[in-house]
Amino acid sequence: MAQGWKSVFVRFTEWFSRLAYINLLWISFTLLGLVVFGFIPATVAMFAVMRKWQKGTLNEPVFQSFWGFYRKEFAKSNCTGFVLVIIGYILYVDIFILNFDESLSMQIVKLLLYILAFVYLLILAYFFPVFVHFDMKWYQYFKLVTLLVFAAPLQAVLMLLIGYGMFFLLAKMPILMLFLLGSLISYVWLLIALPTFTRLEQRTSPNGK
């Protein structure tokens, strides 16, 4: 029994160390890119390493792997991500401005904007898992993530709820937030997203049912 608990403890500390290390790399490389240019490629690199782990590749040096993804995807991920940032900013400004107009017609427009904002959040949930799983032109990701939102919306909603829940809990424990926020969310999101991609790929393949 004691040996079993020791094994569980060893595995727990091993995975905690992995998640903490990748989270610190995520923060460091975000700062390396002066935040504005570093956040998106650092997040892509984090998701890419997490995907490798979930595919069973655990022996590659983490730093070299993270740096390789960061450098390789720096331009494409920023190009794609900035488009999403601009869209999000436009939605935010439109909703903010309409808050000062209480007319019925504007309330209807605001409702439509809230629906679009919700769809936008679902698209964001899928964006990083899609980016690291599929090799496409930068503009093709927009079509795919939008299709995924309508093909598998419940998974995207679950990802958002879990992400918000983890942020809410870890915000109460700043030390754990420093070591786990990004890595834990990305790991769980991939646990949800990757099987979803596999099922959809099987359905759309020539031999899929």
N, C-alpha and C positions, 0 to 999 in steps of 0.2 A: 504493500500500500504506500509506504514511504517512498519507495522507488518510483511509483507512478506519479506521486505529487512532485517529486524532484524533476521528472521528465517534463511534466506540464509547466513547471516553473522555468526550466531552461528554455523551453520553446517560447514561453511568454516573454522572457527577457530578450531572447534573440530577435523576436519580431518587434518588440518595443524599440530596441536599438536600431533596427532597420528603418522603422517609421520615423524615429527621431532624427536619424542621420539624413534621410531624404528630405525631411521637413526643413532642416537647417540649410541644406543645399538649396532648396527652393527659395528660402529667404535670402540667402547670400547671393544667388545669381539674379534674383529680382533686383537687389541693390546694385549689383554689378552693371546692370542695364539701366541704372538711374531710375528704377521703378517703372517709368513710362515705357521704356523699350525693353525692360527685363522681365516684367511680370508674366506676359503671355508666353514667351519662349521658355521661361523657367517652369511655368505650369505645364506646358506641353512636355518638357523633359521629365518632370515628375510623373505625369500620367504614363509616359512611354516606359519608364523604368518599372512602374507598378504593373503595367501590362505584361512586361517580360516576366516578372515574378509570378504573376497569376498563370502564365503559360508554362511555368516550371523552370525558367532560367534564373537560378539563384546564385550561380557561382561567378558571374562576371563582376569585375571590380565596379562598384557603384559609382565612384567619382568619374571614372573614365566614360562609363556608359551615359551618365547624366550630362557630362560636358559634351560628349559626341552628339547627343540629341539637341542640346541647347544650341550648339554651333551650327549644326546642319539645318535646323528648322527656324533659325532666328529670323531670317527675312520673310519666309512664307507665312510663318505663324503670326508675325506682327502685321503683315499685310492683310491677312484674313481677319485677325482679331480687331484691328482698328476699324474695319468696316462695321463689325458688330458693336463696337464702342460708340461709333458715330450714330448708328441707328438707335441705340439705347439712349444716348444723349438727346436726340431729337424727340423721342417719345416722352422723356422726362420733362423737357422744356414745354412741350405741348400740353401735357397734363397740368404742369405747374401754372401755366398761363390761363388755362380754362377754369382753374379753381376760383378765379376772380370774376367769372361770368356765370350768373345763376339762372340765365334764361333756359327755357325748356329745350330748345334746339341744341344749345351748347351742352346740356346735361346728357343728351343722347349721344352727341359726339364724344363726350368724355367717357361714357360707358363703353363705346366702341374702342376708344384708346386704351381703357383698362383691360379689355379683352385682348387687344394686340400686345399690351405689356405682359400679360400672363403667358401668351404664346411665345413671346420673346424670351421670357425666363425659362420656359421649357426647352427652347432652342439652345440657350446657354448651357443647360444641364447636359445636353447631348454633345455639345461642341467639342470639348477636349477628348472624351472617349472616341468620338468619330475621327478626330484629327489624327490620333495615334494609331487607330486600327486600320484606316483606309489610306491608300496612297493615291491622291488625286491632285488635279490642278486646284489652286487656292480658291477659285470662285465656285468649283463644283461642290465644296463642302456645304455651302448655303442651301443648295437644292436638297442634298441628302439629309441634313439635320432637320429641315422643314418637313420632308417626307416622313422621317422617323417620328416627329412629334405627333403626326396624325395617324401613323401606323401603330405606334406603341406609346400613347400618351400617359398611361397609368405608371409606366416605369419612370418616365421623366418626372411626373408629380412625386413619386416615391423618392426619387433622387433629391429633389428640392426639399422635401420635408425632412429627410434624413440630414441633408447638409445644414439646413437651418437648425435642426435639433442639436447637432454636434456643435455648431457655432455657439448656440445659446448655452449649452452645458460647459464647454471649454472656456467661454468668456468669463465664467465664474472662477476659473482656475488658471490664471495667467501663465503659470509655469508650464502646465500641460499644453496650453494653447500654443506656446512657443515651440514645443516639440512635436505636436500631433495635428494641429489644425488642418493644414493642407494635405498632408500625407494620408491621414485617416479618412478624410472625405473622399480623396481621389481613389483610395483603395476600395471603399465601399461602393462608390459610383461605378467603378469598373466591374465589381462583382455583379451589379445589376445590368449594366449595359452590354457586356461581352456576350452573355447568353442570349440577350435580345438580338444582337447582331447575327449570331449564329442561326437562330430560328428564322430570321427574316431572309438570310442568305440561302437557307435550305428551301424556303418557300419559292424564292425567285429563280433558283437554279433550274436548269433543264430537267434534272432528275428529282427535283424536290416535289414533295406532295403538299 
